[in-house]
Amino acid sequence: MKIHSLECWAHEMSLKEPYTIAYETVSRCTNIFLKAVTDTGITGWGCAAPDEVVTGENPETVIRFFRDCIEPLLMGSDPWRYVYLLEEAKKINSSAPSALAMMDMVLYDLISRESGVPLYKFLGGYREQIATSITIGILPVKETIKAADKWISKGFSILKIKGGKNYLEDIERIIRLREAIGEKIEIRFDANQGYRVEEALAFIEGTKNSKIEVFEQPTPKAHEKLLGAVSQNVSVPVMADESLLTLRDAFRLTRNDLADMINIKLMKVGGINEALHINSVGKSAGVESMIGCMDESELGIAAGMHVALARPNVLYADLDGHLDLEGDPFHGLIRLENGVLYPGSGPGLGVIDPR
């Protein structure tokens, strides 16, 4: 099997409802899609979701990386040599994680399709379903509760609440939210680097009766020791997100007890292959993993879901980045029922050509 044609293009999508996090408001996104066809007639798909703040990329740099690196490497190559191909791409530019993730994804899709099994089974097939959280951006208290009620009515049992702009307002929102939704719904809180250490500690103290399940990236990624200062002084598990971009980051964070959990996003770590390595580091350190996401097409979300299904150390999923996108060309790769994700039965990522 050899790759004999490649096509790569940018696709802009708007969000039905813009959302706000600690450092920005998001109303639209651009994903880059990659299609590869082999001489045996198998078609594979990949997706990049570049983000200047998180991945250091934009759509133009991803397209350029495709033309300068991915296309020359993949054309005429055997997808089964995916490790070699990915390592060669990283030699050219290791600072293009979502572009690398797109390349990685298309290779895994091709080889699992040729094997005739869904990707999660190809990767190990540990489980067949996983619950996902649903994200609520920074909103006033009443709007937060209204949004929570909407998603709970649709069957979701895990809420991920964004904050980080004002810890006192965040405390009030979480307390009032818990009072409104009762005890059975899980609440995870993501400060997106917005707090100082003393604010993070005050937030946990102020919400101690609200039973927060996970406290995600409270402090700036550039000062990872601050993350450790929080995690070592609160009872709620602290999760590293923006602080984790590479395998080396995972080793450093877990070796030095700077985080209790890690959020692995394919787009920021460089794809499936690297995510599996990072998860193994977490497992060796006794640190649980979550597979998270960016604002991604269902294609990218499906890849994250397949990784989450494949490994026992991945206990959490935050794979909702596709639910609010308008104009997503990919559908039917994931079945979502009452907040639980299930894979399709087709091979690979399960794509039927959307074009």
N, C-alpha and C positions, 0 to 999 in steps of 0.2 A: 504493500500500500504506500503510495507516494502522493503528496499534495501537488495538484496540477493547476489549481486556480484559487485566487484569493480576491476578496472584495471587502473594502473597509469604508465605512461612512459614519458621519455624525448625525445624531437625531435629537432634536430639542423637544422637551416636554414641559408642560406647565403643571403646577400643582393645583388641585381643586381648591384647597385651602392653604395659603401660605402659613408657615410656622416660624416661630422665633426661638432661638437658643441664646446662650450667654453672649455670643459675639457676632451674631448676624440674624437676619430674617431671610428666609428662602422662599421664593415664589416659582422658580423654574430651574430646570437642570438640563444638561446635555450629556447623553451617553454616546459612546462610540461602539459600533457593532462590527464584528469581524465574521465573515463567512469563508470557510475553506472547503473545497471539494477535492476528493482524491480520485486517482485513476481507476479505482474500483467502484466509484459512484457513491461513496459515502460523503455526507455533508456534515460539517461540524460548525459550531457557533461559539463566539466569545463576546464579551461585553466589558467595556471600561466605563467607569464613572469618575472622571477626574474632578478634583476639588483643590483649588489653589491653596486653601488653608491646611487641609489634611494631607493631601498627597503631593502637593507642590506642582501639579500639572493643570493644564487646561486642554480643551478639545484640540486646539491647533498643535500643541506639543505631542499629544497622543497620535494624531494623524501623521505627524512628521516622524515619530518613532516607528510607526508602522512602515512607512516608505523607506526609511534609512536602515532599519534593523530587522523588523519582523518579516517583511516580504522577502528580502534576500535570503534570510535564514530558512524560512519555511518552504519556499517554492522548490519543488522537487525532492523535499525531505520526507523521511519516514517518520510519521507521528509517534511511533513506538520508541523513538529515541528522544522522548520529551525531556528527560533530565539533561541530556547533552545540549539540546536546543535551547532550553531555558538558561542553562549556565552560560552558553555563548552570548545570549541576549544580555544577561547581567554584566558580562564583561564590557559590553558596549556602553550600557548605561544602567546602573543599578538604582538610579534615583527616579525611576518612572514606574511606580508600583501598579497603578491601575492599567497601564499599557501592558506590563508584564502579566498582570492577572488576565487580561483579555487573551493574550497569546497562550497562556497556561490553560485557560478554560477551553479554548478551541481544540487543543491537543488532547485533553482529557475526554472531551466530548467525542472526538473521532475514535479514540482507542476503545472507549467503553461501548460505542455504537458498533464497532467491528466485533466486539466480544458478545454483542447481543443482549446486554443487560443494562438496567438503569445504573447511573453513575454511582449512587450510594452503595449498591451491591458490589460493583467493581472495586470500590474503596474499602469494603469490609462488611457493610450491611448490618451494623450493630442493632439498629432500631428502624422502625417503619413509620414513625410519627414523632413530632416534637411540638410542644406548645411554644408560641411566640408571644412576646409582649407587643403592645400597641403604644405608640409614642404620642404624648400630648405636649405640645410646645409651651412656652411661657405665656400664660394667660392670667387674667384676674381670677379670683377665687370662684365666682359664680360661673364663669365661662369654663374653667377647669372642671368643675363638677358636672356641668352640662355635657362637655365632651366625654367625660368618663362614663356618664349614664348612657350616652349613645353607643359607645363601644361595648360596654357591658351588656347592653340589650342585644348586641350582635353575637354574644357568646364569649367574648374575650374575658379572661380571668387574671391577666397580668397587665398592669399599667406601668409604663415608663414615663415619668414626669420630668420635664426639663426645667432647669433653674440655673442659678449661678449669678444672676444680676444683683439680687438683694436677698441676703440670707434671712433677714427678718420676715420679709414677704414670703419667702419660700417656706419658712416654718409655718406661718399662718395657713398657706395653701395646703400643705400636707396634713395638718391637724384637721382642717375643715373637710378636706377630701375624705380622710379616714372616717370621720363622723358620718359623712353622707353615704358612703358605699358599704360600710360595715366591715367585718373582719375577714370575710372569705376571699376577697380580691387581693392579690399581691400588688404591692407598690414598690417599684424600683425608682431611684432618683438619680438623675444625671446632671451634674453641675457644669459640665463642659469647661473645666479649668477655671471657673469663675471665682473661686473662693481663696482667701488666705487661710492658713492653717487654723488660726483662732476662730474664723468664721465657720469653717467646716466642723470643728469640734462643737461650737455653739449650735449649729444646725442639728447635729446628731443628738445633743442633749435636749434641745427643744422639741424634737420629734420622737423622743424615746418611747412614748406610749402609742405611737402610730405604726409601729412594727414595719419599718422599712426593710425590705429583703436585701437590697444591694445599693451601695453608694458608689456611683461611678465618677471617676476622674474629677475629684473636687478641686485639685490644684493645678497650676500651670505645668505643661509638659516639659518646659525648659528647666525646671527645678524639681527633678524627680525625688530628691530626698524629702521634699515637702509632702509628697504622696505617702512616703513611708512614715512620716511624723503623724499623719492622720491615721493610717491603717493600724499603726501600733498603739493607738490611744483611743480607739472606738470599738464597740462591740459588733457593729454592723460590718459585714464584709465589704472591703473597698476594692473596686475594680479599676484596673488600668485600661485606658482606651487610647487617647491621643499620645500617651507616653510610649505606646508599643507600635513600632513600625517595622522592626526587623527581628530576625532570630536572635541577634546579639542583645537587643533590647529585652526580649523575653527572658534570656538567661540572666541578665543583670538584675531585672526587676524581681525575679523569683529567687535568685541566689541571695539577694540582700534583703529579703522580706519586705519589699517596698509595696507590695500589693497582695491581696488575698485571692484575687481572681483576675483573669485577663479576658479582654474583648478582642477577638480576632476577626478583622474585617478583610475579606479577600482583596478589596481594592487598595487597602493601605499596606498590606504585607507582601503583595506581589502574586497572589493566586493560591490555588488549591495546594500545590506541592509545598510551598513555603508555609501555608497554614497548618498542614499536617505536622511539619517539623516543629513549629512553634507550640502546637498543642502537646506534642510529646515532651517538650521541655517543661510545660506546665504540669503534665502528669507526673514527671519524675520528681518535681518539687512539691507535689501534693496540692497543686493550685488548680482549681476548676476553671473551665473555659466556657465562654459564650461566643457563638458566631453572630456577629453583628453585620450591619450594612450601612450603605450610603443611600442617597436618592438614586435608586437603581431600577431599571427595567425588571420585569419578572424573570428575564433570562439570568441576570446577575443574582437575583434573590434565589432562584432555583439552584444555582451552583453552591451558594452558601448553605442552603437547606441540605443538599446531598452530603456536604462535608459534615454538617451537624448530625445527620443520621448515621454516619459511618463510624463514629468514635465514641466510646463510653465516657471519656473524660469531658465531652461537651455536654454539659447539663442544662445549658440555657441557650435560648435563641432570641434574637431581636431582629427579625426578618420581616419588616413591614414597610420597607422603603418603596415598594411598588404600588401600594394600595391607593394612594392619592394622586397617582400620575395620570394625566390625560394624554392620549396619543401614544400609549405604549404599544408597539407592534407585536409584542410577544404575549400570548395568553395560553392558558391550559396546561402549563408546565407544573403547576402547583394546585393541589386541592386544599382549600381552607374551610374548615368546619369548626365552629365554636372556638376560634382562636388556636386551633391545632392545624399544623401543616402536614400534608401527606404528599408523597411524590406521585407522578404519573407512572404508568406501567410501561411506557416506551423505553427504548434503549437510550443510553447517554443522558443528556439533559431533557430529552423528550420533545425536541422542537420539530414542528412541522413548518416547513418554509413559510414565513409570514409575508414574503414578497411575491 
